[in-house]
Amino acid sequence: MPTKIVVIGMGYVGIPMATLLADVDDFYVTGIQRRSQRSSWKIDWLNKGKNPFEGDEPGLDELIERVVKNGKFKVTDNYNDVDDADYILIDVQTPVDENRIPRYESLIEVSQKISKHLKKGTTIILESTVAPGTTDNVVQSILEEGSGLKRSLDFYLVFSFERVMPGKLIEYITDFPRVIGGGCKIANENASFLYGKVVKKELQITDTLTAELTKCIENAYRDVNIAFANEMALLCEDFNRNIYEIIELINQRHDRMMHYPGSGVGGHCLTKDPWLLLHGFNKYTEKKNESKIKIIPNSRNLNDYMPYHMVELMEDVFREKHKLVDNIKIVLLGVSYKANTDDVRNTPTENIVKVLQNRYHSHNIIFISHDPYVNERDYRLTELTSDFNEAVKGADVLIFATNHKEYYNLDLDDLKKKVRTPIIIDGRNIFDKNLVEEKGFIYRKVGEGSKRFKNL
């Protein structure tokens, strides 16, 4: 008997998971994607066997083409295939708003639609990251109320979070352990059967709340470590030393792995998951006093500050050279939040531009962004081009916010001829300070002092 699977949400999680499952014998997968002005094209591309992502995603092009050609994978915008689905995976976005409160509109809408089509025996797996307690208190309630069925009796509900990262979408599904948090033994067995077909590592069984906590704490841990690196970068700038040299010295110990600082933390996970963790703490544990919770919010705020610091580095140059931030062209190099990908969610570049626009809204500034991977439909804050030479022509400030591979081997002599004012602000340790300054550029980098010093 074929196993029928529905994956709701065709994004960075849903597409690789759906196509990996569709590549399994006797698995047939339908992807569901809501049609909108910005996403309708994705349905058509996928049904033609084309990968909608522009960045480097090893193996994904061939995988999508193969499962579509074999009739194992299709994408639609209706929920009819939910009627006889054996498995339903939910992979929708769960952002937080400006008040750091979860926005569950998509999750609630999808849960309500599923409930109207749900049949007995179906296993629903929530892969989207949520605040601890959400699976039991939000999703389960909607499914039971809308269907008239009961969890663990008539249907099965599991929280099993994704760990994908743009650039390694397939690898991070197949080659990482999988945490499965079902509400009962049968739910865990059903989820283990499904993931066991594509995950090469251990399947780790736990309860639903523990699984939710694991995902949020895992990402909060990484965010806190990045915040430490960013704070040490700011400290080293004041010491007029290079944090990257220091990190290299520290990491010579096999039991140390200090993170790197940068222009900001972006993406869909680290920018929100720590807040989801704190939201769950307040809402579902009846704890209203956050006074003892300090590291997570302070780390989040520090990481959010880094795009502001990029602007401060630029302003430092202008003060030193007694120039006005007026009648200039600023070029943002790298729009995606991660190198060699097209993912612009919560990109630091957007915040850099907003800071500049707010501070200098009455000044005559031309903004242009360059990215070799991002499509214009996904980024509309400034003019965007994939033509590097056109972007930098006549520029007064080059702000490198993303470390795309294309930026590492630039001809600095040629670049200096193209710009009007040779100023580089480096947020990703792309350049060597001494080399850039020898070429005649004025240079500032996150984590390195601006003055020259001699090593011993």
One Martini backbone bead per residue (centre of mass of N, CA, C, O) as a GRO file, in nm:
protein
  456
    1MET     BB    1   0.094   0.037   0.024
    2PRO     BB    2   0.065   0.355  -0.009
    3THR     BB    3   0.204   0.659   0.110
    4LYS     BB    4   0.037   0.952   0.219
    5ILE     BB    5   0.164   1.288   0.178
    6VAL     BB    6   0.153   1.607   0.349
    7VAL     BB    7   0.297   1.933   0.275
    8ILE     BB    8   0.291   2.239   0.453
    9GLY     BB    9   0.496   2.438   0.303
   10MET     BB   10   0.710   2.594   0.050
   11GLY     BB   11   1.015   2.598   0.180
   12TYR     BB   12   1.312   2.540   0.345
   13VAL     BB   13   1.159   2.282   0.463
   14GLY     BB   14   0.935   2.154   0.279
   15ILE     BB   15   1.088   2.084   0.019
   16PRO     BB   16   1.311   1.885   0.116
   17MET     BB   17   1.121   1.696   0.271
   18ALA     BB   18   0.924   1.620   0.043
   19THR     BB   19   1.142   1.509  -0.161
   20LEU     BB   20   1.266   1.294   0.016
   21LEU     BB   21   1.003   1.133   0.055
   22ALA     BB   22   0.940   1.098  -0.258
   23ASP     BB   23   1.211   0.906  -0.287
   24VAL     BB   24   1.038   0.690  -0.165
   25ASP     BB   25   0.909   0.404  -0.164
   26ASP     BB   26   0.557   0.443  -0.160
   27PHE     BB   27   0.584   0.756  -0.169
   28TYR     BB   28   0.338   1.026  -0.167
   29VAL     BB   29   0.356   1.380  -0.250
   30THR     BB   30   0.195   1.678  -0.122
   31GLY     BB   31   0.210   2.012  -0.182
   32ILE     BB   32   0.128   2.309   0.009
   33GLN     BB   33   0.050   2.638  -0.137
   34ARG     BB   34  -0.013   2.949  -0.103
   35ARG     BB   35  -0.161   3.186  -0.289
   36SER     BB   36   0.026   3.462  -0.422
   37GLN     BB   37   0.195   3.718  -0.558
   38ARG     BB   38   0.480   3.582  -0.439
   39SER     BB   39   0.407   3.239  -0.469
   40SER     BB   40   0.283   3.117  -0.733
   41TRP     BB   41   0.544   3.046  -0.893
   42LYS     BB   42   0.635   2.805  -0.715
   43ILE     BB   43   0.430   2.596  -0.805
   44ASP     BB   44   0.514   2.586  -1.103
   45TRP     BB   45   0.809   2.512  -1.069
   46LEU     BB   46   0.778   2.247  -0.913
   47ASN     BB   47   0.592   2.106  -1.135
   48LYS     BB   48   0.861   2.127  -1.331
   49GLY     BB   49   1.126   2.055  -1.152
   50LYS     BB   50   1.209   2.326  -1.000
   51ASN     BB   51   1.428   2.526  -0.829
   52PRO     BB   52   1.361   2.821  -0.631
   53PHE     BB   53   1.652   2.837  -0.543
   54GLU     BB   54   1.958   3.031  -0.585
   55GLY     BB   55   2.141   2.890  -0.417
   56ASP     BB   56   2.348   2.667  -0.269
   57GLU     BB   57   2.203   2.320  -0.318
   58PRO     BB   58   2.295   2.024  -0.269
   59GLY     BB   59   2.086   1.800  -0.466
   60LEU     BB   60   1.807   1.951  -0.521
   61ASP     BB   61   1.765   1.967  -0.821
   62GLU     BB   62   1.765   1.657  -0.877
   63LEU     BB   63   1.540   1.578  -0.680
   64ILE     BB   64   1.304   1.736  -0.796
   65GLU     BB   65   1.317   1.629  -1.083
   66ARG     BB   66   1.276   1.327  -1.012
   67VAL     BB   67   0.999   1.326  -0.849
   68VAL     BB   68   0.835   1.455  -1.075
   69LYS     BB   69   0.897   1.255  -1.306
   70ASN     BB   70   0.787   1.003  -1.115
   71GLY     BB   71   0.513   1.101  -0.970
   72LYS     BB   72   0.576   1.180  -0.638
   73PHE     BB   73   0.538   1.505  -0.692
   74LYS     BB   74   0.325   1.777  -0.581
   75VAL     BB   75   0.159   2.103  -0.627
   76THR     BB   76  -0.077   2.298  -0.429
   77ASP     BB   77  -0.374   2.502  -0.294
   78ASN     BB   78  -0.523   2.252  -0.189
   79TYR     BB   79  -0.694   2.010   0.057
   80ASN     BB   80  -0.786   1.732  -0.068
   81ASP     BB   81  -0.535   1.538   0.015
   82VAL     BB   82  -0.608   1.521   0.323
   83ASP     BB   83  -0.838   1.308   0.331
   84ASP     BB   84  -0.602   1.053   0.263
   85ALA     BB   85  -0.386   1.103   0.469
   86ASP     BB   86  -0.127   0.970   0.671
   87TYR     BB   87   0.042   1.240   0.646
   88ILE     BB   88   0.112   1.562   0.818
   89LEU     BB   89   0.305   1.845   0.740
   90ILE     BB   90   0.414   2.138   0.922
   91ASP     BB   91   0.572   2.434   0.731
   92VAL     BB   92   0.538   2.714   0.877
   93GLN     BB   93   0.552   3.026   0.972
   94THR     BB   94   0.673   3.166   1.314
   95PRO     BB   95   0.666   3.460   1.402
   96VAL     BB   96   0.739   3.775   1.539
   97ASP     BB   97   0.667   4.066   1.664
   98GLU     BB   98   0.748   4.379   1.788
   99ASN     BB   99   0.660   4.236   2.084
  100ARG     BB  100   0.744   3.924   2.079
  101ILE     BB  101   0.494   3.784   1.950
  102PRO     BB  102   0.341   3.535   1.827
  103ARG     BB  103   0.263   3.448   1.481
  104TYR     BB  104  -0.020   3.219   1.413
  105GLU     BB  105  -0.191   3.245   1.155
  106SER     BB  106  -0.091   3.009   0.978
  107LEU     BB  107  -0.117   2.781   1.186
  108ILE     BB  108  -0.420   2.817   1.238
  109GLU     BB  109  -0.524   2.793   0.950
  110VAL     BB  110  -0.410   2.511   0.892
  111SER     BB  111  -0.546   2.362   1.128
  112GLN     BB  112  -0.835   2.420   1.041
  113LYS     BB  113  -0.819   2.281   0.761
  114ILE     BB  114  -0.740   2.004   0.856
  115SER     BB  115  -0.992   1.947   1.041
  116LYS     BB  116  -1.194   1.925   0.785
  117HIS     BB  117  -1.011   1.654   0.665
  118LEU     BB  118  -0.985   1.461   0.892
  119LYS     BB  119  -0.877   1.137   0.957
  120LYS     BB  120  -0.850   0.846   1.079
  121GLY     BB  121  -0.500   0.780   1.165
  122THR     BB  122  -0.361   1.037   1.143
  123THR     BB  123  -0.040   1.204   1.112
  124ILE     BB  124   0.073   1.491   1.279
  125ILE     BB  125   0.349   1.719   1.197
  126LEU     BB  126   0.531   1.957   1.372
  127GLU     BB  127   0.810   2.160   1.244
  128SER     BB  128   0.757   2.417   1.353
  129THR     BB  129   0.848   2.664   1.550
  130VAL     BB  130   0.754   2.690   1.899
  131ALA     BB  131   0.619   2.753   2.175
  132PRO     BB  132   0.602   2.622   2.462
  133GLY     BB  133   0.277   2.447   2.437
  134THR     BB  134   0.143   2.470   2.147
  135THR     BB  135   0.063   2.187   2.058
  136ASP     BB  136  -0.139   2.134   2.298
  137ASN     BB  137  -0.291   2.436   2.320
  138VAL     BB  138  -0.347   2.482   2.001
  139VAL     BB  139  -0.343   2.255   1.784
  140GLN     BB  140  -0.510   2.039   1.926
  141SER     BB  141  -0.766   2.209   1.972
  142ILE     BB  142  -0.831   2.263   1.675
  143LEU     BB  143  -0.846   1.971   1.573
  144GLU     BB  144  -1.067   1.870   1.768
  145GLU     BB  145  -1.288   2.080   1.713
  146GLY     BB  146  -1.302   2.050   1.389
  147SER     BB  147  -1.332   1.712   1.388
  148GLY     BB  148  -1.417   1.541   1.661
  149LEU     BB  149  -1.145   1.440   1.747
  150LYS     BB  150  -0.888   1.245   1.917
  151ARG     BB  151  -0.604   1.241   2.061
  152SER     BB  152  -0.462   0.913   2.053
  153LEU     BB  153  -0.732   0.783   1.914
  154ASP     BB  154  -0.783   0.916   1.608
  155PHE     BB  155  -0.516   1.082   1.629
  156TYR     BB  156  -0.179   1.215   1.556
  157LEU     BB  157   0.060   1.416   1.752
  158VAL     BB  158   0.364   1.590   1.651
  159PHE     BB  159   0.686   1.708   1.757
  160SER     BB  160   0.934   1.786   1.486
  161PHE     BB  161   1.206   1.951   1.435
  162GLU     BB  162   1.391   2.157   1.254
  163ARG     BB  163   1.756   2.208   1.111
  164VAL     BB  164   1.780   2.394   0.887
  165MET     BB  165   2.008   2.536   0.627
  166PRO     BB  166   2.109   2.735   0.413
  167GLY     BB  167   2.308   2.522   0.192
  168LYS     BB  168   2.192   2.249   0.390
  169LEU     BB  169   1.910   2.108   0.359
  170ILE     BB  170   1.963   1.803   0.326
  171GLU     BB  171   2.185   1.741   0.534
  172TYR     BB  172   2.011   1.848   0.793
  173ILE     BB  173   1.814   1.602   0.765
  174THR     BB  174   1.992   1.333   0.722
  175ASP     BB  175   2.263   1.415   0.934
  176PHE     BB  176   2.064   1.448   1.175
  177PRO     BB  177   1.919   1.421   1.443
  178ARG     BB  178   1.585   1.319   1.564
  179VAL     BB  179   1.324   1.478   1.723
  180ILE     BB  180   1.049   1.308   1.901
  181GLY     BB  181   0.718   1.449   2.004
  182GLY     BB  182   0.478   1.262   2.128
  183GLY     BB  183   0.165   1.165   2.289
  184CYS     BB  184   0.247   0.863   2.205
  185LYS     BB  185   0.350   0.563   2.098
  186ILE     BB  186   0.222   0.567   1.814
  187ALA     BB  187   0.324   0.842   1.726
  188ASN     BB  188   0.626   0.771   1.747
  189GLU     BB  189   0.618   0.532   1.549
  190ASN     BB  190   0.516   0.684   1.300
  191ALA     BB  191   0.745   0.894   1.288
  192SER     BB  192   0.979   0.689   1.273
  193PHE     BB  193   0.901   0.565   1.006
  194LEU     BB  194   0.930   0.817   0.835
  195TYR     BB  195   1.222   0.922   0.918
  196GLY     BB  196   1.371   0.646   0.868
  197LYS     BB  197   1.381   0.696   0.544
  198VAL     BB  198   1.588   0.977   0.571
  199VAL     BB  199   1.732   0.933   0.842
  200LYS     BB  200   2.064   0.841   0.950
  201LYS     BB  201   2.017   0.902   1.233
  202GLU     BB  202   1.902   0.941   1.530
  203LEU     BB  203   1.601   0.865   1.703
  204GLN     BB  204   1.454   1.089   1.942
  205ILE     BB  205   1.258   1.017   2.219
  206THR     BB  206   0.983   1.218   2.342
  207ASP     BB  207   0.815   1.471   2.453
  208THR     BB  208   0.662   1.750   2.346
  209LEU     BB  209   0.780   1.970   2.534
  210THR     BB  210   1.076   1.887   2.513
  211ALA     BB  211   1.098   1.936   2.209
  212GLU     BB  212   1.031   2.236   2.214
  213LEU     BB  213   1.260   2.318   2.406
  214THR     BB  214   1.498   2.219   2.242
  215LYS     BB  215   1.476   2.415   2.005
  216CYS     BB  216   1.485   2.686   2.159
  217ILE     BB  217   1.749   2.635   2.319
  218GLU     BB  218   1.939   2.577   2.087
  219ASN     BB  219   1.909   2.869   1.960
  220ALA     BB  220   1.973   3.035   2.211
  221TYR     BB  221   2.259   2.933   2.244
  222ARG     BB  222   2.368   3.049   1.980
  223ASP     BB  223   2.289   3.345   2.027
  224VAL     BB  224   2.462   3.385   2.282
  225ASN     BB  225   2.737   3.320   2.147
  226ILE     BB  226   2.726   3.549   1.942
  227ALA     BB  227   2.704   3.779   2.146
  228PHE     BB  228   2.978   3.735   2.271
  229ALA     BB  229   3.138   3.788   2.013
  230ASN     BB  230   3.032   4.076   1.971
  231GLU     BB  231   3.133   4.193   2.238
  232MET     BB  232   3.435   4.126   2.187
  233ALA     BB  233   3.456   4.299   1.934
  234LEU     BB  234   3.404   4.571   2.070
  235LEU     BB  235   3.638   4.548   2.266
  236CYS     BB  236   3.871   4.520   2.051
  237GLU     BB  237   3.836   4.793   1.923
  238ASP     BB  238   3.927   4.947   2.184
  239PHE     BB  239   4.210   4.783   2.187
  240ASN     BB  240   4.321   4.757   1.894
  241ARG     BB  241   4.216   4.469   1.796
  242ASN     BB  242   4.173   4.124   1.675
  243ILE     BB  243   3.926   3.893   1.714
  244TYR     BB  244   4.009   3.676   1.499
  245GLU     BB  245   4.284   3.611   1.617
  246ILE     BB  246   4.177   3.527   1.896
  247ILE     BB  247   3.993   3.297   1.807
  248GLU     BB  248   4.217   3.127   1.682
  249LEU     BB  249   4.370   3.088   1.949
  250ILE     BB  250   4.142   2.956   2.111
  251ASN     BB  251   4.067   2.721   1.887
  252GLN     BB  252   4.321   2.538   1.937
  253ARG     BB  253   4.143   2.419   2.121
  254HIS     BB  254   3.949   2.133   2.107
  255ASP     BB  255   3.734   2.257   2.348
  256ARG     BB  256   3.700   2.503   2.144
  257MET     BB  257   3.421   2.722   1.987
  258MET     BB  258   3.420   3.014   1.888
  259HIS     BB  259   3.247   3.250   1.766
  260TYR     BB  260   3.140   3.486   1.527
  261PRO     BB  261   3.113   3.786   1.426
  262GLY     BB  262   2.895   4.069   1.302
  263SER     BB  263   2.636   4.252   1.133
  264GLY     BB  264   2.436   4.015   1.217
  265VAL     BB  265   2.129   3.848   1.286
  266GLY     BB  266   1.957   3.611   1.096
  267GLY     BB  267   1.674   3.479   0.997
  268HIS     BB  268   1.412   3.266   1.129
  269CYS     BB  269   1.533   3.167   1.415
  270LEU     BB  270   1.729   3.341   1.604
  271THR     BB  271   1.528   3.599   1.604
  272LYS     BB  272   1.279   3.417   1.765
  273ASP     BB  273   1.322   3.164   1.954
  274PRO     BB  274   1.389   3.309   2.223
  275TRP     BB  275   1.102   3.440   2.238
  276LEU     BB  276   0.941   3.178   2.241
  277LEU     BB  277   1.054   3.074   2.504
  278LEU     BB  278   0.950   3.316   2.682
  279HIS     BB  279   0.654   3.290   2.609
  280GLY     BB  280   0.614   3.006   2.725
  281PHE     BB  281   0.698   3.076   3.013
  282ASN     BB  282   0.460   3.282   3.062
  283LYS     BB  283   0.200   3.125   2.950
  284TYR     BB  284   0.245   2.800   3.052
  285THR     BB  285   0.373   2.859   3.364
  286GLU     BB  286   0.274   3.124   3.516
  287LYS     BB  287   0.514   3.322   3.454
  288LYS     BB  288   0.559   3.687   3.512
  289ASN     BB  289   0.869   3.688   3.605
  290GLU     BB  290   1.171   3.800   3.426
  291SER     BB  291   1.414   3.883   3.617
  292LYS     BB  292   1.589   3.601   3.580
  293ILE     BB  293   1.581   3.675   3.271
  294LYS     BB  294   1.881   3.785   3.088
  295ILE     BB  295   2.058   3.659   2.861
  296ILE     BB  296   1.862   3.643   2.625
  297PRO     BB  297   1.770   3.943   2.588
  298ASN     BB  298   2.058   4.063   2.579
  299SER     BB  299   2.152   3.907   2.330
  300ARG     BB  300   1.940   3.999   2.132
  301ASN     BB  301   2.003   4.304   2.155
  302LEU     BB  302   2.296   4.287   2.062
  303ASN     BB  303   2.244   4.161   1.781
  304ASP     BB  304   2.054   4.400   1.692
  305TYR     BB  305   2.291   4.621   1.709
  306MET     BB  306   2.499   4.564   1.475
  307PRO     BB  307   2.381   4.737   1.242
  308TYR     BB  308   2.435   5.000   1.393
  309HIS     BB  309   2.745   4.963   1.403
  310MET     BB  310   2.793   4.984   1.104
  311VAL     BB  311   2.712   5.282   1.097
  312GLU     BB  312   2.922   5.380   1.302
  313LEU     BB  313   3.168   5.312   1.130
  314MET     BB  314   3.097   5.509   0.907
  315GLU     BB  315   3.083   5.767   1.084
  316ASP     BB  316   3.378   5.759   1.174
  317VAL     BB  317   3.497   5.825   0.900
  318PHE     BB  318   3.354   6.099   0.853
  319ARG     BB  319   3.476   6.238   1.098
  320GLU     BB  320   3.777   6.198   1.028
  321LYS     BB  321   3.723   6.345   0.726
  322HIS     BB  322   3.516   6.577   0.740
  323LYS     BB  323   3.236   6.456   0.647
  324LEU     BB  324   2.932   6.434   0.491
  325VAL     BB  325   2.613   6.271   0.494
  326ASP     BB  326   2.610   6.370   0.166
  327ASN     BB  327   2.592   6.315  -0.151
  328ILE     BB  328   2.571   5.987  -0.165
  329LYS     BB  329   2.687   5.644  -0.221
  330ILE     BB  330   2.537   5.340  -0.106
  331VAL     BB  331   2.665   5.005  -0.075
  332LEU     BB  332   2.517   4.684  -0.052
  333LEU     BB  333   2.691   4.382   0.030
  334GLY     BB  334   2.457   4.182   0.072
  335VAL     BB  335   2.128   4.052   0.144
  336SER     BB  336   2.159   3.805   0.261
  337TYR     BB  337   2.219   3.646   0.572
  338LYS     BB  338   2.371   3.422   0.398
  339ALA     BB  339   2.604   3.271   0.244
  340ASN     BB  340   2.516   3.160  -0.073
  341THR     BB  341   2.219   3.275  -0.054
  342ASP     BB  342   1.847   3.376  -0.074
  343ASP     BB  343   1.803   3.456   0.229
  344VAL     BB  344   1.610   3.750   0.368
  345ARG     BB  345   1.544   3.684   0.651
  346ASN     BB  346   1.631   3.914   0.870
  347THR     BB  347   1.833   4.092   0.744
  348PRO     BB  348   2.082   4.312   0.824
  349THR     BB  349   2.061   4.497   0.576
  350GLU     BB  350   1.783   4.613   0.638
  351ASN     BB  351   1.869   4.755   0.904
  352ILE     BB  352   2.087   4.935   0.788
  353VAL     BB  353   1.903   5.094   0.599
  354LYS     BB  354   1.701   5.198   0.813
  355VAL     BB  355   1.902   5.358   0.978
  356LEU     BB  356   1.994   5.547   0.752
  357GLN     BB  357   1.712   5.659   0.677
  358ASN     BB  358   1.645   5.776   0.959
  359ARG     BB  359   1.907   5.961   0.997
  360TYR     BB  360   1.904   6.052   0.657
  361HIS     BB  361   1.623   6.151   0.524
  362SER     BB  362   1.730   6.462   0.433
  363HIS     BB  363   1.937   6.330   0.257
  364ASN     BB  364   2.148   6.274  -0.026
  365ILE     BB  365   2.086   5.932  -0.087
  366ILE     BB  366   2.216   5.650  -0.247
  367PHE     BB  367   2.075   5.327  -0.288
  368ILE     BB  368   2.246   5.004  -0.326
  369SER     BB  369   2.218   4.658  -0.409
  370HIS     BB  370   2.408   4.347  -0.381
  371ASP     BB  371   2.331   4.015  -0.535
  372PRO     BB  372   2.388   3.689  -0.674
  373TYR     BB  373   2.095   3.545  -0.552
  374VAL     BB  374   1.887   3.762  -0.531
  375ASN     BB  375   1.566   3.849  -0.593
  376GLU     BB  376   1.364   4.119  -0.651
  377ARG     BB  377   1.101   3.989  -0.522
  378ASP     BB  378   1.254   3.965  -0.219
  379TYR     BB  379   1.374   4.275  -0.262
  380ARG     BB  380   1.255   4.634  -0.188
  381LEU     BB  381   1.423   4.857  -0.031
  382THR     BB  382   1.614   4.860  -0.277
  383GLU     BB  383   1.808   4.863  -0.516
  384LEU     BB  384   1.877   4.573  -0.728
  385THR     BB  385   2.181   4.386  -0.810
  386SER     BB  386   2.411   4.155  -0.997
  387ASP     BB  387   2.597   4.399  -1.077
  388PHE     BB  388   2.885   4.495  -0.948
  389ASN     BB  389   2.994   4.729  -1.124
  390GLU     BB  390   2.734   4.896  -1.116
  391ALA     BB  391   2.712   4.931  -0.809
  392VAL     BB  392   3.016   5.067  -0.752
  393LYS     BB  393   2.972   5.298  -0.926
  394GLY     BB  394   3.039   5.590  -0.757
  395ALA     BB  395   3.109   5.519  -0.475
  396ASP     BB  396   3.143   5.596  -0.110
  397VAL     BB  397   3.016   5.321   0.014
  398LEU     BB  398   3.114   4.993   0.133
  399ILE     BB  399   2.886   4.741   0.255
  400PHE     BB  400   2.974   4.440   0.410
  401ALA     BB  401   2.721   4.198   0.517
  402THR     BB  402   2.809   3.955   0.322
  403ASN     BB  403   3.004   3.643   0.262
  404HIS     BB  404   3.041   3.607  -0.031
  405LYS     BB  405   3.252   3.445  -0.244
  406GLU     BB  406   3.281   3.690  -0.452
  407TYR     BB  407   3.439   3.891  -0.233
  408TYR     BB  408   3.737   3.757  -0.189
  409ASN     BB  409   3.853   3.822  -0.514
  410LEU     BB  410   3.898   4.113  -0.544
  411ASP     BB  411   3.999   4.387  -0.734
  412LEU     BB  412   4.121   4.657  -0.574
  413ASP     BB  413   4.229   4.836  -0.797
  414ASP     BB  414   3.969   4.833  -0.966
  415LEU     BB  415   3.775   4.927  -0.744
  416LYS     BB  416   3.903   5.209  -0.693
  417LYS     BB  417   3.833   5.318  -0.982
  418LYS     BB  418   3.508   5.301  -0.948
  419VAL     BB  419   3.508   5.470  -0.715
  420ARG     BB  420   3.488   5.775  -0.542
  421THR     BB  421   3.506   5.656  -0.241
  422PRO     BB  422   3.740   5.467  -0.037
  423ILE     BB  423   3.503   5.285   0.141
  424ILE     BB  424   3.514   5.024   0.396
  425ILE     BB  425   3.264   4.804   0.541
  426ASP     BB  426   3.328   4.521   0.755
  427GLY     BB  427   3.108   4.244   0.870
  428ARG     BB  428   3.295   3.952   0.771
  429ASN     BB  429   3.602   3.922   0.732
  430ILE     BB  430   3.710   3.959   0.421
  431PHE     BB  431   3.949   4.149   0.492
  432ASP     BB  432   4.268   4.289   0.493
  433LYS     BB  433   4.365   4.566   0.634
  434ASN     BB  434   4.650   4.620   0.515
  435LEU     BB  435   4.581   4.572   0.217
  436VAL     BB  436   4.351   4.778   0.183
  437GLU     BB  437   4.519   5.028   0.273
  438GLU     BB  438   4.741   4.999   0.055
  439LYS     BB  439   4.511   5.054  -0.175
  440GLY     BB  440   4.348   5.323  -0.042
  441PHE     BB  441   4.159   5.248   0.184
  442ILE     BB  442   3.899   5.301   0.399
  443TYR     BB  443   3.883   5.109   0.712
  444ARG     BB  444   3.622   4.896   0.856
  445LYS     BB  445   3.580   4.653   1.132
  446VAL     BB  446   3.440   4.411   1.289
  447GLY     BB  447   3.674   4.357   1.556
  448GLU     BB  448   3.867   4.609   1.459
  449GLY     BB  449   4.084   4.833   1.482
  450SER     BB  450   4.181   5.146   1.319
  451LYS     BB  451   4.463   5.120   1.408
  452ARG     BB  452   4.788   5.086   1.383
  453PHE     BB  453   4.995   4.789   1.443
  454LYS     BB  454   5.257   4.600   1.588
  455ASN     BB  455   5.376   4.306   1.585
  456LEU     BB  456   5.604   4.094   1.753
   0.00000   0.00000   0.00000
